Amino acid sequence: MQHRSLVGKILYTSMKPGREGQERGREDFTFTVHPDGSRTVRALCEIEEPAPTVLRDITCSFDANDRPTDCFVRLMIDDRFLGAGLFRFTQDAVECESFGPSIGRVSQTMPLGGSYDGVGMHPISGDAYIVKMMDKARGPHSRVVRSFIPSPDHRGVGAPLIGEGRMQCTYLGDENVTVKAGRFEASHFRFTDPETQSHPDYDIWVTADDDAIFLKGGVGGYMQTWYELVALHQR
C-alpha cells in the first residue's frame, strides 16, 4: 500500500458541575492520505450525554487542495435510524441524496454561491481539519469561515440535508501541548459566533503539521464539554 493512515481516538468528557471529568462520549477516526495528496476522513462518533444519544458514521474525502469531493453521513438517535445522506461537491454546486423517516427521499442541489472553506462534518476530528484553511503565515488573526453542513444543530442531530454555517475563526499562535496521546507541536484556534451568539466559544488545539489532527479543546456556555486525543498511531 502506498497510502498512509493515521488512526486515533478522542474522548469526550463533561465540565458540567457535578459531572466534571465524566466520560460523555468518544470518537474513533482514521485519516487516510494518498500519494497524490488527496485524503479521506472516517469517524465513528458516540455521544451519550446529554440525551438523546447520538451515533454518527461519517466518511468525507478531499482532493490534494483540501477541497471536499464527497461526504457520506449516517445517524442513529437513541439507537433509532434518523437518516443517511451522500453529498457531492462539484465546481459549481453541492448535491445531496438523502433519506430518513422524517424526510422521506430527498434530492437537493445548492449553488456554491462564492468561495467557501470546507464541509462542517460535525465530528471533532473534522472541526480540526477545517482550520487548515486558515493562513498561519499571517500570524494571529481572525476571519469568518464558511462551510456547508449536513445539519445546523450544534451536535449534528438532524436528518442529513444541505445547510450552510458561518463561524469566526481566530488563529492564536503555536505552542507545545501534552495530551494523553503524547506531546505535540500545536496550533491554537478559537471558534466564535458573533453573528447569532448561539454557539458558545470553542477553543481547539491541533497538530501544527499538514495533518491537522485534533489534540484537545473545549466548549463553554450551555455545552460545558471537553475533548482530548487519547490515542494516535500511524499504519
RAURCOR-V659501 format. One record per residue. N is the residue number from 1. RES is the residue in one letter. SS is DSSP state (~ for helix, > for strand, _ for the rest). PSI is psi in whole degrees, -180 to 180 (NA if undefined). D_CENTER is the distance of its C-alpha to the mean C-alpha in Angstrom with 2 decimals. Layout:
BEGIN
N_RES_SS_PSI_D_CENTER + N_RES_SS_PSI_D_CENTER
END
This chain:
BEGIN
1_M___135_26.95 + 2_Q___-18_26.04 + 3_H___165_22.27 + 4_R_>_152_20.62 + 5_S_>_136_17.87 + 6_L_>_123_15.92 + 7_V_>_128_15.52 + 8_G_>_172_14.09 + 9_K_>_133_13.73 + 10_I_>_131_12.02 + 11_L_>_135_14.29 + 12_Y_>_126_13.68 + 13_T_>_163_16.89 + 14_S_>_148_18.57 + 15_M___10_20.24 + 16_K___145_22.30 + 17_P___131_26.07 + 18_G___-13_27.60 + 19_R___14_24.39 + 20_E___126_23.53 + 21_G___-4_21.95 + 22_Q___138_21.98 + 23_E_>_132_19.35 + 24_R_>_0_17.40 + 25_G_>_-176_14.98 + 26_R_>_163_13.38 + 27_E_>_126_10.90 + 28_D_>_131_12.44 + 29_F_>_157_10.85 + 30_T_>_129_12.80 + 31_F_>_118_12.56 + 32_T_>_122_15.74 + 33_V_>_125_17.30 + 34_H___161_20.40 + 35_P___-28_23.49 + 36_D___2_23.00 + 37_G___-12_19.70 + 38_S___158_17.58 + 39_R_>_161_14.84 + 40_T_>_134_12.92 + 41_V_>_126_9.76 + 42_R_>_134_10.69 + 43_A_>_140_9.31 + 44_L_>_115_11.51 + 45_C_>_132_10.53 + 46_E_>_120_13.64 + 47_I_>_120_14.16 + 48_E___-19_17.89 + 49_E___133_18.39 + 50_P___167_18.84 + 51_A___151_20.29 + 52_P___157_19.64 + 53_T___152_18.00 + 54_V_>_133_14.90 + 55_L_>_115_14.52 + 56_R_>_128_11.70 + 57_D_>_132_12.10 + 58_I_>_139_9.96 + 59_T_>_118_11.25 + 60_C_>_131_10.24 + 61_S_>_151_12.80 + 62_F_>_150_13.55 + 63_D___-175_17.05 + 64_A___-16_18.65 + 65_N___16_17.79 + 66_D___25_13.98 + 67_R___133_14.45 + 68_P_>_142_12.81 + 69_T_>_-40_15.67 + 70_D_>_154_14.71 + 71_C_>_127_12.11 + 72_F_>_134_13.30 + 73_V_>_134_12.16 + 74_R_>_132_14.58 + 75_L_>_136_14.85 + 76_M_>_130_17.55 + 77_I_>_124_18.43 + 78_D___40_21.20 + 79_D___25_21.66 + 80_R_>_140_22.56 + 81_F_>_125_21.11 + 82_L_>_-39_19.32 + 83_G_>_164_18.48 + 84_A_>_145_17.21 + 85_G_>_146_16.49 + 86_L_>_125_16.48 + 87_F_>_136_15.35 + 88_R_>_132_17.29 + 89_F_>_123_17.16 + 90_T___-174_20.64 + 91_Q___-23_22.24 + 92_D___-18_23.03 + 93_A_>_167_20.90 + 94_V_>_131_18.08 + 95_E_>_147_19.60 + 96_C_>_134_18.64 + 97_E_>_115_20.65 + 98_S_>_156_19.80 + 99_F_>_156_21.90 + 100_G_>_164_22.18 + 101_P___-33_24.98 + 102_S___-18_24.43 + 103_I___-10_23.95 + 104_G_>_-143_26.03 + 105_R_>_128_25.41 + 106_V_>_134_23.76 + 107_S_>_128_23.75 + 108_Q_>_150_22.20 + 109_T_>_127_22.34 + 110_M_>_125_21.09 + 111_P_>_147_22.27 + 112_L___-35_19.83 + 113_G___36_22.02 + 114_G___-169_21.72 + 115_S___151_19.27 + 116_Y___168_15.51 + 117_D___-19_12.72 + 118_G_>_-154_10.27 + 119_V_>_130_8.20 + 120_G_>_93_5.70 + 121_M___-24_4.57 + 122_H___-33_4.17 + 123_P___150_3.95 + 124_I_~_-37_4.41 + 125_S_~_-32_5.02 + 126_G_~_-34_2.51 + 127_D_~_-38_3.25 + 128_A_~_-38_6.29 + 129_Y_~_-34_6.89 + 130_I_~_-20_7.35 + 131_V_~_-8_9.92 + 132_K_~_-21_12.03 + 133_M_~_-6_13.40 + 134_M___138_15.12 + 135_D___94_18.69 + 136_K_~_-19_19.43 + 137_A_~_-20_23.01 + 138_R_~_-10_23.66 + 139_G___-175_23.32 + 140_P___128_21.85 + 141_H_>_170_21.13 + 142_S_>_150_19.07 + 143_R_>_163_18.10 + 144_V_>_131_16.35 + 145_V_>_122_13.10 + 146_R_>_131_13.35 + 147_S_>_158_10.89 + 148_F_>_138_11.58 + 149_I_>_147_9.92 + 150_P___-9_11.30 + 151_S___136_12.08 + 152_P___-12_12.95 + 153_D___142_13.03 + 154_H___-25_11.07 + 155_R___3_10.41 + 156_G___24_10.09 + 157_V___88_13.70 + 158_G___144_15.41 + 159_A___135_16.91 + 160_P___118_14.88 + 161_L___157_16.35 + 162_I___127_15.70 + 163_G_>_176_14.77 + 164_E_>_139_14.13 + 165_G_>_146_12.40 + 166_R_>_127_13.70 + 167_M_>_150_13.00 + 168_Q_>_130_15.15 + 169_C_>_134_13.79 + 170_T_>_127_16.43 + 171_Y_>_122_16.99 + 172_L_>_-7_19.29 + 173_G_>_178_20.50 + 174_D_>_154_20.52 + 175_E_>_168_21.85 + 176_N_>_135_22.31 + 177_V_>_151_20.39 + 178_T_>_127_21.24 + 179_V_>_178_19.10 + 180_K___-25_20.28 + 181_A___-9_19.17 + 182_G_>_-167_21.39 + 183_R_>_136_21.98 + 184_F_>_152_20.02 + 185_E_>_127_20.34 + 186_A_>_155_17.38 + 187_S_>_137_16.24 + 188_H_>_128_15.67 + 189_F_>_157_13.71 + 190_R_>_128_13.88 + 191_F_>_132_12.26 + 192_T_>_163_15.11 + 193_D___70_16.21 + 194_P___-22_19.84 + 195_E___-53_20.46 + 196_T___-20_20.07 + 197_Q___27_19.58 + 198_S___-24_17.96 + 199_H___125_14.80 + 200_P___160_15.94 + 201_D___143_15.35 + 202_Y_>_109_12.31 + 203_D_>_135_13.21 + 204_I_>_151_11.32 + 205_W_>_129_13.15 + 206_V_>_159_12.09 + 207_T_>_140_14.75 + 208_A___-2_16.95 + 209_D___-173_17.43 + 210_D___-15_16.10 + 211_D___-27_13.72 + 212_A___58_11.46 + 213_I___132_10.81 + 214_F_>_136_9.44 + 215_L_>_-52_12.82 + 216_K_>_164_13.02 + 217_G_>_165_12.25 + 218_G_>_154_13.48 + 219_V_>_132_13.78 + 220_G___-142_17.39 + 221_G___-141_19.26 + 222_Y___-16_19.41 + 223_M___-48_16.30 + 224_Q___61_17.71 + 225_T_>_155_15.16 + 226_W_>_145_14.53 + 227_Y_>_142_12.25 + 228_E_>_137_13.87 + 229_L_>_121_13.91 + 230_V_>_-12_17.11 + 231_A_>_143_17.66 + 232_L_>_130_17.13 + 233_H_>_159_19.55 + 234_Q_>_143_20.24 + 235_R___NA_22.23
END
